[in-house]
Amino acid sequence: MSPADKKSADPAAQLSTLVAQLRGGDPARGYVLRGEERWFREQALAALRARAQALEWEWCAHDVADPDFSLAALIDDLSGSSMFASARVVVLRGTTRERTDLLAKTEAGAPSALVRAVVAWLDSGAAGCFALSADALRADHALAKAVAKAGGTVSDFRRLYDSPPPWKPDPRQTELVQWLLARSRDKSIRLSSDDALYLAAMLGNDLAALDGALDKLAVVGTGGVRAVALPQASTTPWAVADHIARGDLPRAMLGLETLFHAGFEEKDGRRLVDPGALVGMLLPALARGVRANLAAAEALAAGRSAEDAVAAAGFGGPPQRVAESLERARARPSAAWRAMQEDVVRLERRSRTGGSVDADDLTLFALRHRARPAPVARGAAPGARR
């Protein structure tokens, strides 16, 4: 598998493969569970622990979030052997971006103490397994290379894509919704595509929350989807503004309902529920998004290159996100983006001059500027190319 393929590999499929391998035999020599989606990493560790318990291996877990975490104790577990079990599993988990110093490749030009200890253990032939769960770890890190060289497994558990690309706009086909449907089948819950979309829109890209919602539905039945989702619903003004700018009407409507029903949890943990304050955050975000798309659409209409359009709009982020932003700008003619901008400006002017702007106004805006399917050529047979 090429690096590009590894980067884009389906994380759910990677987890399924890892779990199947653990059920069918002894754990691999080592595991590096990397990526931002903690739910996948935790599921992999749970499967590893279940297998270790079945084999009666010793489980030595170290979590950097623990106030009593000790690097010396971790290295001691890697240096010794189990007294009462045939093998030992040494786990380092919870490594966050704030603790990248712990995973430094080198110290003063030499391999770090942790790297030296792990490599020495992997080379020693001692019975057992080493596992590292880290959200911010490069694929070419010394630990990942050492585990792979020893015959271990390196998994990349990225977050699932939760927005449909412009060329496949059905929100029911996103990775997140499809994962939720597959998970419901695993739990023998009959969940429709529309209900899965509703849950994903209300709870967001939070696999733990979505998995927990399925457990509740197993008790109350799928007729209680709304009752299960609303108390847990969460979104942000910026996410709702993005759905509106995309013209994604189902997500925009659900997002507006969630935002003005449940409010928005700020960084300090307080929940903002004041409608005026929510509008004051959502409108500027919507204006920025529309303005950027208009700049890109006008650049493309003028015959400028895609790179020039990206620069004019100020699109940033990973290459895939930039490509999606560019496709979104192409999805509407510049005249449509200009009309949307004029409507945003009118709403902003009204809100700043003492007028009222509420959820109803934003709902009407989303309806007016929803994405519409491309017209089918007259006389064309269903499915025929144009």
N, C-alpha and C positions, 0 to 999 in steps of 0.2 A: 504493500500500500504506500503510495507516494505521500510526501508531506502534505500536499494539497488535499489528498483524499482523507488523510487522518484528520485534518482540520475541519472538514465538512462532514465527517462520519456521523451517522445518527447516534446520539448518545443513548437513546433507549435500546437500540440494537446492541450497542457495546455492553450495556448492563445485562441484557438478556444472555449474551454469550458468556460473560463472566460468571453469572449465577449458574448457568448450565454446566460450565466446566467445574465449578466447585461442587455441585451435586454429584458429578460423575467421578470424582477422584480427589486426590490430595491437593491442597492449595499449591499455587505456583511458588517459586522461590521468593518472589517479591511482587508487590503491587504499588504502582504510583497512580493515584486517583487525583487527577488534576482537572481544573475547570471551575467556572463560577456557579454551576448548579449544584448546590449542596445536597439536595434531595437524592440525586443519583449517587453521589459519593457516600452518603449515609446508608443507602440501600446496599451498596457494594460491601461496605464494612459489616453490615448486619448479616449478609450472606456468608462472609468470611468467618465471622464469629460463630455462626451456627455450625459451620463445618468444623471449626476448631473444637467446639464443644463436643461434637459427635465423635471426633478423634481423640478426645480427652487431652488436647494440647493446652498448655498454659497460655493465658491471654494477658499480655503486659501492655496496657494502654497508657499513652501520655498525651495530654491535651494542653496546648499552650494557653488556652483560656482559663485553665486552672491556676488560681493564685499560688499554689504550691508546686507548679511545674518546675522541674529541675533538669537541665541538660545533662548534668552529671549522672543523674539517675537513669536517664534514657540511654546514655552511653554505657552505663554499668550493665543494663539489661542486654545490650548488644554484645557486651564482652563476656558475659557469663553464660551459664546453661541452666536449664530447668532441673530442680532437685527432685520434683515429684511427678513430672510428666515426661513423655518421650520426646516432646518437641515444644518449642515456644514460638508464639506469634508476638512480635514487637510492633506496636502501632503508634505512629505519630500523627495526630489529627488536629484539626482546628487551626492550622497555620493560616494566618490572615495576612493581608497586605501590610498591616502595621508591624508584622514580625518577619519581614523579608530578611532581616539580619540573621535570623536563625538558620536560614537556608542559603547563606552566602556560600558561593563555591570555594572561595579562598579566604584566608586570613594572613595578611602580611605576605602575599605572594605564594603561600602554600595551601594545599587543600585544607578546608576547615575541619574542626574536630569532629563534627557530625558526619561530614562526607568521609573522612578517614575511617570512622567507626563502622559506618554502614558498608563501605567497600570491603573492609577487613572481614566483617561478618559474612558477607555474600561469598567471599573467596574462601572462607574457612571450611565450608562444607558442614557446618553445624546444622542439626535438624531443625526445621521450622521455617518461618516466613517473616519478612519485613514488609510493612505496609505504611505508605505515606499518603495522607489526604491533605491536599493543599489547593486553595483557590487560585493562587498566583504563582505558578511555577512554569518556567519555560520548558518546552519539549526537549531542548538540548542541554538541560541542567545536568550536572555531573551525576546526581542521584538517579535521574531518569535513565541516563545512559548506562549506569552500573546495573540497575535492575533489569533493563532490557538485555544487556550482555549476559547476565546470569540466567536468562531464560524466563524472566518475570514478565508481567503484563503492565503496559503503560496505557491508561485510558484517558480520554479527553472528554469530560462531561460539561460541555458548553450549555448555555441556556437554550431552551427551545425557542424557535422563531414563533412569535405571536402575532405578526402582521402579514397579511397576504401580499405577495408581490403584485405589481400592477398588471403583469401578464396573466395572473391567475387570481382574480380578485375575490373569489368566494371565501369568506372568512371561515367557513366550516372546514376548509381544507388546510388550514394552518397546522404546523407541527404540534402546537399546544393543544388544539381541539382534537386532533387525531390521537394524540397521546392519551387525552382524557377518555376518549371513547374506548381505546384499547384497554386502559386501566379499569374502566367500568366492566368490560367483558371479563377481565381477569377476576373481578369480584362478583361476577354473575348478577350484575345490575343492568337492567334494560334502560339505557339512556339514549335518547334521540340526539341527532346532530344539533338540532336547535337548542335542546336543553344543555348540551355540552358547550355550545357557543355562549349561551347565557351565563353559565357558571364561570367560564373563562373570562368573559367580559366583566363580570361582577367581582370576582376574586383576584383577577390579574394573573401575571405569570409567576405564581407562587405554588409550586408543585405540592408542597407539604399541606397548604391550605386546601387545595383542590382534592388531594387524596383524602384528607379528613372529611371534606364535604361528601365524598362518595361513601365513606363509612356511615355518615349520618343518614344518607339516602337509603342505605341498605336496611335501616331501621324504620324510617318513616315512609319509604316508598318514593318513587320518582315524581309522584304528584306534588311532593313537597319541595321541589327544586327552589322555588322562589323563597319559601320560608327558611330554607337552609342557607341560601346565598346572601340575602339582604343583611342579616346581622353581622356577617363577616366581610361584607363588601368593602372594597377599598380601591381608590384610584387617585389620580392627581390631576390638577387643572391642566398640566402640560400634556398628559396622555390624552385627555378629552379633546384638547385643542388640536392635537395631531390627528385624531380620528375625524374631526370635523373638516380639517383641511384636506385630508385624503378623500373626503366624500364617502367615507365608510359609514353609511347611515345606521346600520344595526349597532355597531360599536359606539357610535356617537350618541345614540339615544340611550343605550344602556349606561354609558359613561355619565351622561348628564343626570340620569335618574339616580345613579349611585352617588355622585358628587353632591347633589343637592338634598339627598336623603340622609346619607351617612356622614357627609363632611369629608375633610381631608386631614390626615394625621401629619402634623409638622415635625421637624427634626427633634424638637424637645419633648415629643410624645403627646403634646396637647392636640386636641381635635378641633379644627376650625370648621364651624358650621354656619357662620354668618353668610347669608346669600350674597350680600353686597361685597364682602371681602373675597368670596370665591369668584364672583364676576370680575373683580379687580385684578385677579391673578390670571384668569382664563383669557380675557380679551387681549391683553398684550401678547400672550403666548400665541394666540391665534393670528394676531396681526403680524408677528415676526415670521411665522411659518408661511403665511400667504405672500408676504412681501418677498421672501426668499424664492418661493416657487415662481412668482411673477418675474423676478429678475432672470431666473434660469430660462423660463419659457421665452422671454423676449430676446435673450441672447441666441437661443436656438433658432427662433424665427428670423433673426437677422443673418443667419447663415454662419454663425460663429461655431467653433468647435465645442465638443462636450467638455473639454478641460476649461475653456473660457466660461462656459455656462456654470460649471461648478464653482469657479472662482467668483463669478458675479453674484452667485447666490450665497456664497459662504458655506456651502455644504462641507461638513467635516465628519470625522469618525472613521471606522474601518471601511475598507474598499467596498464591501457588500452593501453597507448602509449608504455610502455615497452613490453607488449604482442604483439603489432603490429610490433614493431621493431624486435622482435625475430622471428615472422612469416616471415617477409621480409627477414631476414638472411637465413631462412630455404628454401625460395623460389628458391634459386639458389645453386648449388653445390659449394663447396669451390673453385674448379678449375675455375668456371665461375667468382667468385668474384676476384680471383687472376689475371685472364686475364684482368678484368676491372681495377684493381689496376695498372697493368703494363701499360695499355693505359693512365691512368691518369698521371702516373709518366713521360711518354714520353711527354705528353703535357706540364706538368710543366717544364720539362727540356728544352724544346724548348722555352718556354716563358721566361726562365731565362737566356738563352744564346743568346739572340738577335733575335731569330726566331719569326715568327708571328703566333699567335693563335687567331682566330676570331670566330664569330658566326657559320660560315660554319663548322669549325672543331668540335665544340661542337654539332652541328646538326648531323654530321656523327657519332660522339661518341654515341649519343642517339639512332640513328638507329642501330648501331652495337650491342648495349647492351640492346635493348628493351626486355621487358618480352615477352616470347612466350607461347601460350597456351599449356597445357599438351597434349601430343599425345594421340589420342584415340586408344584403343586396336583394332587390326585388327579383323574384323568379328563381333565386338560388335554392337548390335542394338542401334539406337539412344536413349539416355536416360537410357541405361542399366547400371547397376552397374558393376564395374570391380572387 
